[in-house]
């Protein structure tokens, strides 16, 4: 999960760029595969996973590119991941609006996590020239927050068809007296 990789980068910000590149590449491939699996799930509302087909494929492609060139600078990796975080956070803002219209009471928690993810994504894109250690810690914090945000979205919006029913069943039928 992104959160685990994020914690590892927060604990060891002095890790080598090569190691970070490899870990980030593997993490993106795994996270992309998880997004694809989510898209193919039997989620009743299809809120949490509605953009995950294209996003999963994009993550996996970027993960492969990162693995092929793991010695690239940390700045490039941060900008690349910052763009991904920015896009993911913006998609989650839209999911928040849909969740609110579905009557999900904790939609605001997803919105807060999405807003924080967008802010960190922008920082990663705008500050690639900062010190490698600070960028590594920022990357770790953003990975952790992105993992937490995705977990919140899944926990608060996913309804599995086999086990659960919608909170409210709407119908157009009415009784004539």
Phi and psi restraints in degrees (value plus and minus 20) as a CYANA .aco file:
   2 UNK   PHI     -81.5   -41.5
   2 UNK   PSI     -55.7   -15.7
   3 UNK   PHI     -82.2   -42.2
   3 UNK   PSI     -60.1   -20.1
   4 UNK   PHI     -85.9   -45.9
   4 UNK   PSI     -65.5   -25.5
   5 UNK   PHI     -82.1   -42.1
   5 UNK   PSI     -59.3   -19.3
   6 UNK   PHI     -80.9   -40.9
   6 UNK   PSI     -64.2   -24.2
   7 UNK   PHI     -83.2   -43.2
   7 UNK   PSI     -61.3   -21.3
   8 UNK   PHI     -80.4   -40.4
   8 UNK   PSI     -61.4   -21.4
   9 UNK   PHI     -90.7   -50.7
   9 UNK   PSI     -52.1   -12.1
  10 UNK   PHI     -88.4   -48.4
  10 UNK   PSI     -57.2   -17.2
  11 UNK   PHI     -94.0   -54.0
  11 UNK   PSI     -58.6   -18.6
  12 UNK   PHI    -142.8  -102.8
  12 UNK   PSI      47.2    87.2
  13 UNK   PHI     -89.0   -49.0
  13 UNK   PSI     -33.5     6.5
  14 UNK   PHI    -110.9   -70.9
  14 UNK   PSI     -12.2    27.8
  15 UNK   PHI     -81.1   -41.1
  15 UNK   PSI     136.3   176.3
  16 UNK   PHI     -89.4   -49.4
  16 UNK   PSI     132.7   172.7
  17 UNK   PHI     -81.9   -41.9
  17 UNK   PSI     -56.8   -16.8
  18 UNK   PHI     -81.9   -41.9
  18 UNK   PSI     -66.0   -26.0
  19 UNK   PHI     -83.7   -43.7
  19 UNK   PSI     -63.4   -23.4
  20 UNK   PHI     -82.8   -42.8
  20 UNK   PSI     -62.2   -22.2
  21 UNK   PHI     -80.7   -40.7
  21 UNK   PSI     -64.3   -24.3
  22 UNK   PHI     -85.5   -45.5
  22 UNK   PSI     -67.1   -27.1
  23 UNK   PHI     -82.4   -42.4
  23 UNK   PSI     -62.3   -22.3
  24 UNK   PHI     -86.1   -46.1
  24 UNK   PSI     -60.2   -20.2
  25 UNK   PHI     -81.7   -41.7
  25 UNK   PSI     -68.3   -28.3
  26 UNK   PHI     -83.4   -43.4
  26 UNK   PSI     -63.0   -23.0
  27 UNK   PHI     -81.2   -41.2
  27 UNK   PSI     -61.7   -21.7
  28 UNK   PHI     -86.4   -46.4
  28 UNK   PSI     -59.4   -19.4
  29 UNK   PHI     -84.1   -44.1
  29 UNK   PSI     -66.3   -26.3
  30 UNK   PHI     -84.7   -44.7
  30 UNK   PSI     -64.3   -24.3
  31 UNK   PHI     -85.3   -45.3
  31 UNK   PSI     -57.5   -17.5
  32 UNK   PHI     -83.0   -43.0
  32 UNK   PSI     -61.5   -21.5
  33 UNK   PHI     -84.6   -44.6
  33 UNK   PSI     -58.3   -18.3
  34 UNK   PHI     -84.9   -44.9
  34 UNK   PSI     -61.9   -21.9
  35 UNK   PHI     -82.6   -42.6
  35 UNK   PSI     -61.3   -21.3
  36 UNK   PHI     -82.9   -42.9
  36 UNK   PSI     -62.8   -22.8
  37 UNK   PHI     -82.8   -42.8
  37 UNK   PSI     -60.0   -20.0
  38 UNK   PHI     -82.4   -42.4
  38 UNK   PSI     -61.7   -21.7
  39 UNK   PHI     -82.2   -42.2
  39 UNK   PSI     -56.4   -16.4
  40 UNK   PHI    -104.6   -64.6
  40 UNK   PSI     -20.7    19.3
  41 UNK   PHI     -90.9   -50.9
  41 UNK   PSI     154.3   194.3
  42 UNK   PHI    -121.7   -81.7
  42 UNK   PSI      24.7    64.7
  43 UNK   PHI     -87.2   -47.2
  43 UNK   PSI     107.3   147.3
  44 UNK   PHI     -84.3   -44.3
  44 UNK   PSI     -70.3   -30.3
  45 UNK   PHI    -100.3   -60.3
  45 UNK   PSI     -47.6    -7.6
  46 UNK   PHI      38.9    78.9
  46 UNK   PSI      13.2    53.2
  47 UNK   PHI    -103.4   -63.4
  47 UNK   PSI     -69.7   -29.7
  48 UNK   PHI     -88.0   -48.0
  48 UNK   PSI     -45.7    -5.7
  49 UNK   PHI    -138.6   -98.6
  49 UNK   PSI      -6.4    33.6
  50 UNK   PHI     -85.5   -45.5
  50 UNK   PSI     -43.8    -3.8
  51 UNK   PHI    -130.8   -90.8
  51 UNK   PSI     -10.2    29.8
  52 UNK   PHI    -101.2   -61.2
  52 UNK   PSI     -33.8     6.2
  53 UNK   PHI     -85.9   -45.9
  53 UNK   PSI     -78.9   -38.9
  54 UNK   PHI     -85.7   -45.7
  54 UNK   PSI     -61.2   -21.2
  55 UNK   PHI     -86.4   -46.4
  55 UNK   PSI     -58.0   -18.0
  56 UNK   PHI     -84.5   -44.5
  56 UNK   PSI     -63.3   -23.3
  57 UNK   PHI     -84.2   -44.2
  57 UNK   PSI     -62.7   -22.7
  58 UNK   PHI     -81.2   -41.2
  58 UNK   PSI     -65.4   -25.4
  59 UNK   PHI     -80.8   -40.8
  59 UNK   PSI     -63.7   -23.7
  60 UNK   PHI     -84.8   -44.8
  60 UNK   PSI     -60.6   -20.6
  61 UNK   PHI     -83.7   -43.7
  61 UNK   PSI     -65.2   -25.2
  62 UNK   PHI     -85.4   -45.4
  62 UNK   PSI     -54.0   -14.0
  63 UNK   PHI     -83.2   -43.2
  63 UNK   PSI     -62.1   -22.1
  64 UNK   PHI     -85.1   -45.1
  64 UNK   PSI     -64.0   -24.0
  65 UNK   PHI     -80.1   -40.1
  65 UNK   PSI     -62.0   -22.0
  66 UNK   PHI     -85.8   -45.8
  66 UNK   PSI     -59.2   -19.2
  67 UNK   PHI     -87.0   -47.0
  67 UNK   PSI     -54.7   -14.7
  68 UNK   PHI     -89.1   -49.1
  68 UNK   PSI     -53.8   -13.8
  69 UNK   PHI    -143.1  -103.1
  69 UNK   PSI      42.5    82.5
  70 UNK   PHI     -91.4   -51.4
  70 UNK   PSI     -36.1     3.9
  71 UNK   PHI    -108.8   -68.8
  71 UNK   PSI     -11.6    28.4
  72 UNK   PHI     -81.3   -41.3
  72 UNK   PSI     143.0   183.0
  73 UNK   PHI     -88.8   -48.8
  73 UNK   PSI     134.2   174.2
  74 UNK   PHI     -83.6   -43.6
  74 UNK   PSI     -49.8    -9.8
  75 UNK   PHI     -81.9   -41.9
  75 UNK   PSI     -64.3   -24.3
  76 UNK   PHI     -82.0   -42.0
  76 UNK   PSI     -65.2   -25.2
  77 UNK   PHI     -81.9   -41.9
  77 UNK   PSI     -59.6   -19.6
  78 UNK   PHI     -87.7   -47.7
  78 UNK   PSI     -62.0   -22.0
  79 UNK   PHI     -83.6   -43.6
  79 UNK   PSI     -65.1   -25.1
  80 UNK   PHI     -80.3   -40.3
  80 UNK   PSI     -68.3   -28.3
  81 UNK   PHI     -90.3   -50.3
  81 UNK   PSI     -53.2   -13.2
  82 UNK   PHI     -81.1   -41.1
  82 UNK   PSI     -60.1   -20.1
  83 UNK   PHI     -84.7   -44.7
  83 UNK   PSI     -62.7   -22.7
  84 UNK   PHI     -82.1   -42.1
  84 UNK   PSI     -62.9   -22.9
  85 UNK   PHI     -85.2   -45.2
  85 UNK   PSI     -61.7   -21.7
  86 UNK   PHI     -79.2   -39.2
  86 UNK   PSI     -67.3   -27.3
  87 UNK   PHI     -83.6   -43.6
  87 UNK   PSI     -65.3   -25.3
  88 UNK   PHI     -83.0   -43.0
  88 UNK   PSI     -63.0   -23.0
  89 UNK   PHI     -82.3   -42.3
  89 UNK   PSI     -61.0   -21.0
  90 UNK   PHI     -87.4   -47.4
  90 UNK   PSI     -58.3   -18.3
  91 UNK   PHI     -82.3   -42.3
  91 UNK   PSI     -58.4   -18.4
  92 UNK   PHI     -90.0   -50.0
  92 UNK   PSI     -48.1    -8.1
  93 UNK   PHI     -82.6   -42.6
  93 UNK   PSI     -63.2   -23.2
  94 UNK   PHI     -84.7   -44.7
  94 UNK   PSI     -60.7   -20.7
  95 UNK   PHI     -81.6   -41.6
  95 UNK   PSI     -56.9   -16.9
  96 UNK   PHI     -79.2   -39.2
  96 UNK   PSI     -64.6   -24.6
  97 UNK   PHI     -82.7   -42.7
  97 UNK   PSI     -61.4   -21.4
  98 UNK   PHI     -86.0   -46.0
  98 UNK   PSI     -61.2   -21.2
  99 UNK   PHI     -82.2   -42.2
  99 UNK   PSI     -60.2   -20.2
 100 UNK   PHI     -83.1   -43.1
 100 UNK   PSI     -62.4   -22.4
 101 UNK   PHI     -88.9   -48.9
 101 UNK   PSI     -45.0    -5.0
 102 UNK   PHI     -98.9   -58.9
 102 UNK   PSI     -27.5    12.5
 103 UNK   PHI      66.2   106.2
 103 UNK   PSI      -0.9    39.1
 104 UNK   PHI     -95.5   -55.5
 104 UNK   PSI      98.8   138.8
 105 UNK   PHI     -88.6   -48.6
 105 UNK   PSI     -48.2    -8.2
 106 UNK   PHI    -119.7   -79.7
 106 UNK   PSI      11.7    51.7
 107 UNK   PHI     -78.5   -38.5
 107 UNK   PSI     -51.9   -11.9
 108 UNK   PHI     -84.7   -44.7
 108 UNK   PSI     -49.9    -9.9
 109 UNK   PHI     -85.7   -45.7
 109 UNK   PSI     -59.5   -19.5
 110 UNK   PHI     -86.1   -46.1
 110 UNK   PSI     -60.7   -20.7
 111 UNK   PHI     -82.3   -42.3
 111 UNK   PSI     -63.1   -23.1
 112 UNK   PHI     -82.5   -42.5
 112 UNK   PSI     -65.8   -25.8
 113 UNK   PHI     -84.8   -44.8
 113 UNK   PSI     -59.0   -19.0
 114 UNK   PHI     -84.6   -44.6
 114 UNK   PSI     -63.1   -23.1
 115 UNK   PHI     -82.6   -42.6
 115 UNK   PSI     -63.3   -23.3
 116 UNK   PHI     -84.5   -44.5
 116 UNK   PSI     -58.3   -18.3
 117 UNK   PHI     -84.3   -44.3
 117 UNK   PSI     -61.8   -21.8
 118 UNK   PHI     -82.0   -42.0
 118 UNK   PSI     -64.9   -24.9
 119 UNK   PHI     -81.1   -41.1
 119 UNK   PSI     -66.9   -26.9
 120 UNK   PHI     -86.3   -46.3
 120 UNK   PSI     -55.6   -15.6
 121 UNK   PHI     -81.2   -41.2
 121 UNK   PSI     -63.5   -23.5
 122 UNK   PHI     -83.9   -43.9
 122 UNK   PSI     -63.0   -23.0
 123 UNK   PHI     -80.5   -40.5
 123 UNK   PSI     -61.3   -21.3
 124 UNK   PHI     -83.2   -43.2
 124 UNK   PSI     -56.7   -16.7
 125 UNK   PHI     -94.8   -54.8
 125 UNK   PSI     -61.0   -21.0
 126 UNK   PHI    -103.4   -63.4
 126 UNK   PSI     -36.9     3.1
 127 UNK   PHI    -140.6  -100.6
 127 UNK   PSI      25.5    65.5
 128 UNK   PHI     -93.2   -53.2
 128 UNK   PSI     -37.3     2.7
 129 UNK   PHI    -107.2   -67.2
 129 UNK   PSI     -21.6    18.4
 130 UNK   PHI     -87.9   -47.9
 130 UNK   PSI     154.0   194.0
 131 UNK   PHI     -79.7   -39.7
 131 UNK   PSI     126.5   166.5
 132 UNK   PHI     -80.7   -40.7
 132 UNK   PSI     -57.9   -17.9
 133 UNK   PHI     -87.5   -47.5
 133 UNK   PSI     -62.8   -22.8
 134 UNK   PHI     -85.0   -45.0
 134 UNK   PSI     -60.6   -20.6
 135 UNK   PHI     -86.2   -46.2
 135 UNK   PSI     -58.3   -18.3
 136 UNK   PHI     -83.1   -43.1
 136 UNK   PSI     -62.3   -22.3
 137 UNK   PHI     -86.6   -46.6
 137 UNK   PSI     -60.4   -20.4
 138 UNK   PHI     -84.4   -44.4
 138 UNK   PSI     -61.2   -21.2
 139 UNK   PHI     -82.6   -42.6
 139 UNK   PSI     -62.7   -22.7
 140 UNK   PHI     -81.7   -41.7
 140 UNK   PSI     -65.1   -25.1
 141 UNK   PHI     -83.5   -43.5
 141 UNK   PSI     -60.1   -20.1
 142 UNK   PHI     -89.9   -49.9
 142 UNK   PSI     -59.0   -19.0
 143 UNK   PHI     -82.2   -42.2
 143 UNK   PSI     -63.3   -23.3
 144 UNK   PHI     -81.3   -41.3
 144 UNK   PSI     -67.9   -27.9
 145 UNK   PHI     -84.4   -44.4
 145 UNK   PSI     -59.8   -19.8
 146 UNK   PHI     -83.4   -43.4
 146 UNK   PSI     -61.1   -21.1
 147 UNK   PHI     -83.2   -43.2
 147 UNK   PSI     -63.1   -23.1
 148 UNK   PHI     -84.3   -44.3
 148 UNK   PSI     -62.8   -22.8
 149 UNK   PHI     -81.5   -41.5
 149 UNK   PSI     -64.2   -24.2
 150 UNK   PHI     -86.4   -46.4
 150 UNK   PSI     -56.0   -16.0
 151 UNK   PHI     -84.6   -44.6
 151 UNK   PSI     -63.7   -23.7
 152 UNK   PHI     -79.9   -39.9
 152 UNK   PSI     -65.3   -25.3
 153 UNK   PHI     -79.5   -39.5
 153 UNK   PSI     -66.3   -26.3
 154 UNK   PHI     -84.3   -44.3
 154 UNK   PSI     -64.4   -24.4
 155 UNK   PHI     -87.9   -47.9
 155 UNK   PSI     -54.8   -14.8
 156 UNK   PHI    -113.2   -73.2
 156 UNK   PSI     -37.7     2.3
 157 UNK   PHI    -140.9  -100.9
 157 UNK   PSI     -35.6     4.4
 158 UNK   PHI    -103.2   -63.2
 158 UNK   PSI     109.2   149.2
 159 UNK   PHI    -143.2  -103.2
 159 UNK   PSI      98.3   138.3
 160 UNK   PHI    -106.9   -66.9
 160 UNK   PSI     109.1   149.1
 161 UNK   PHI     -79.6   -39.6
 161 UNK   PSI     -62.1   -22.1
 162 UNK   PHI     -83.2   -43.2
 162 UNK   PSI     -54.0   -14.0
 163 UNK   PHI    -128.7   -88.7
 163 UNK   PSI     -39.8     0.2
 164 UNK   PHI    -154.8  -114.8
 164 UNK   PSI     140.5   180.5
 165 UNK   PHI    -138.4   -98.4
 165 UNK   PSI     139.9   179.9
 166 UNK   PHI     -79.6   -39.6
 166 UNK   PSI     132.6   172.6
 167 UNK   PHI     -81.2   -41.2
 167 UNK   PSI     -56.8   -16.8
 168 UNK   PHI    -154.5  -114.5
 168 UNK   PSI     112.6   152.6
 169 UNK   PHI    -123.6   -83.6
 169 UNK   PSI      96.8   136.8
 170 UNK   PHI    -111.1   -71.1
 170 UNK   PSI     124.1   164.1
 171 UNK   PHI    -163.8  -123.8
 171 UNK   PSI     133.1   173.1
 172 UNK   PHI    -117.7   -77.7
 172 UNK   PSI     -20.4    19.6
 173 UNK   PHI     -97.3   -57.3
 173 UNK   PSI     127.6   167.6
 174 UNK   PHI    -166.2  -126.2
 174 UNK   PSI     139.6   179.6
 175 UNK   PHI    -116.6   -76.6
 175 UNK   PSI     114.3   154.3
 176 UNK   PHI    -121.3   -81.3
 176 UNK   PSI     106.9   146.9
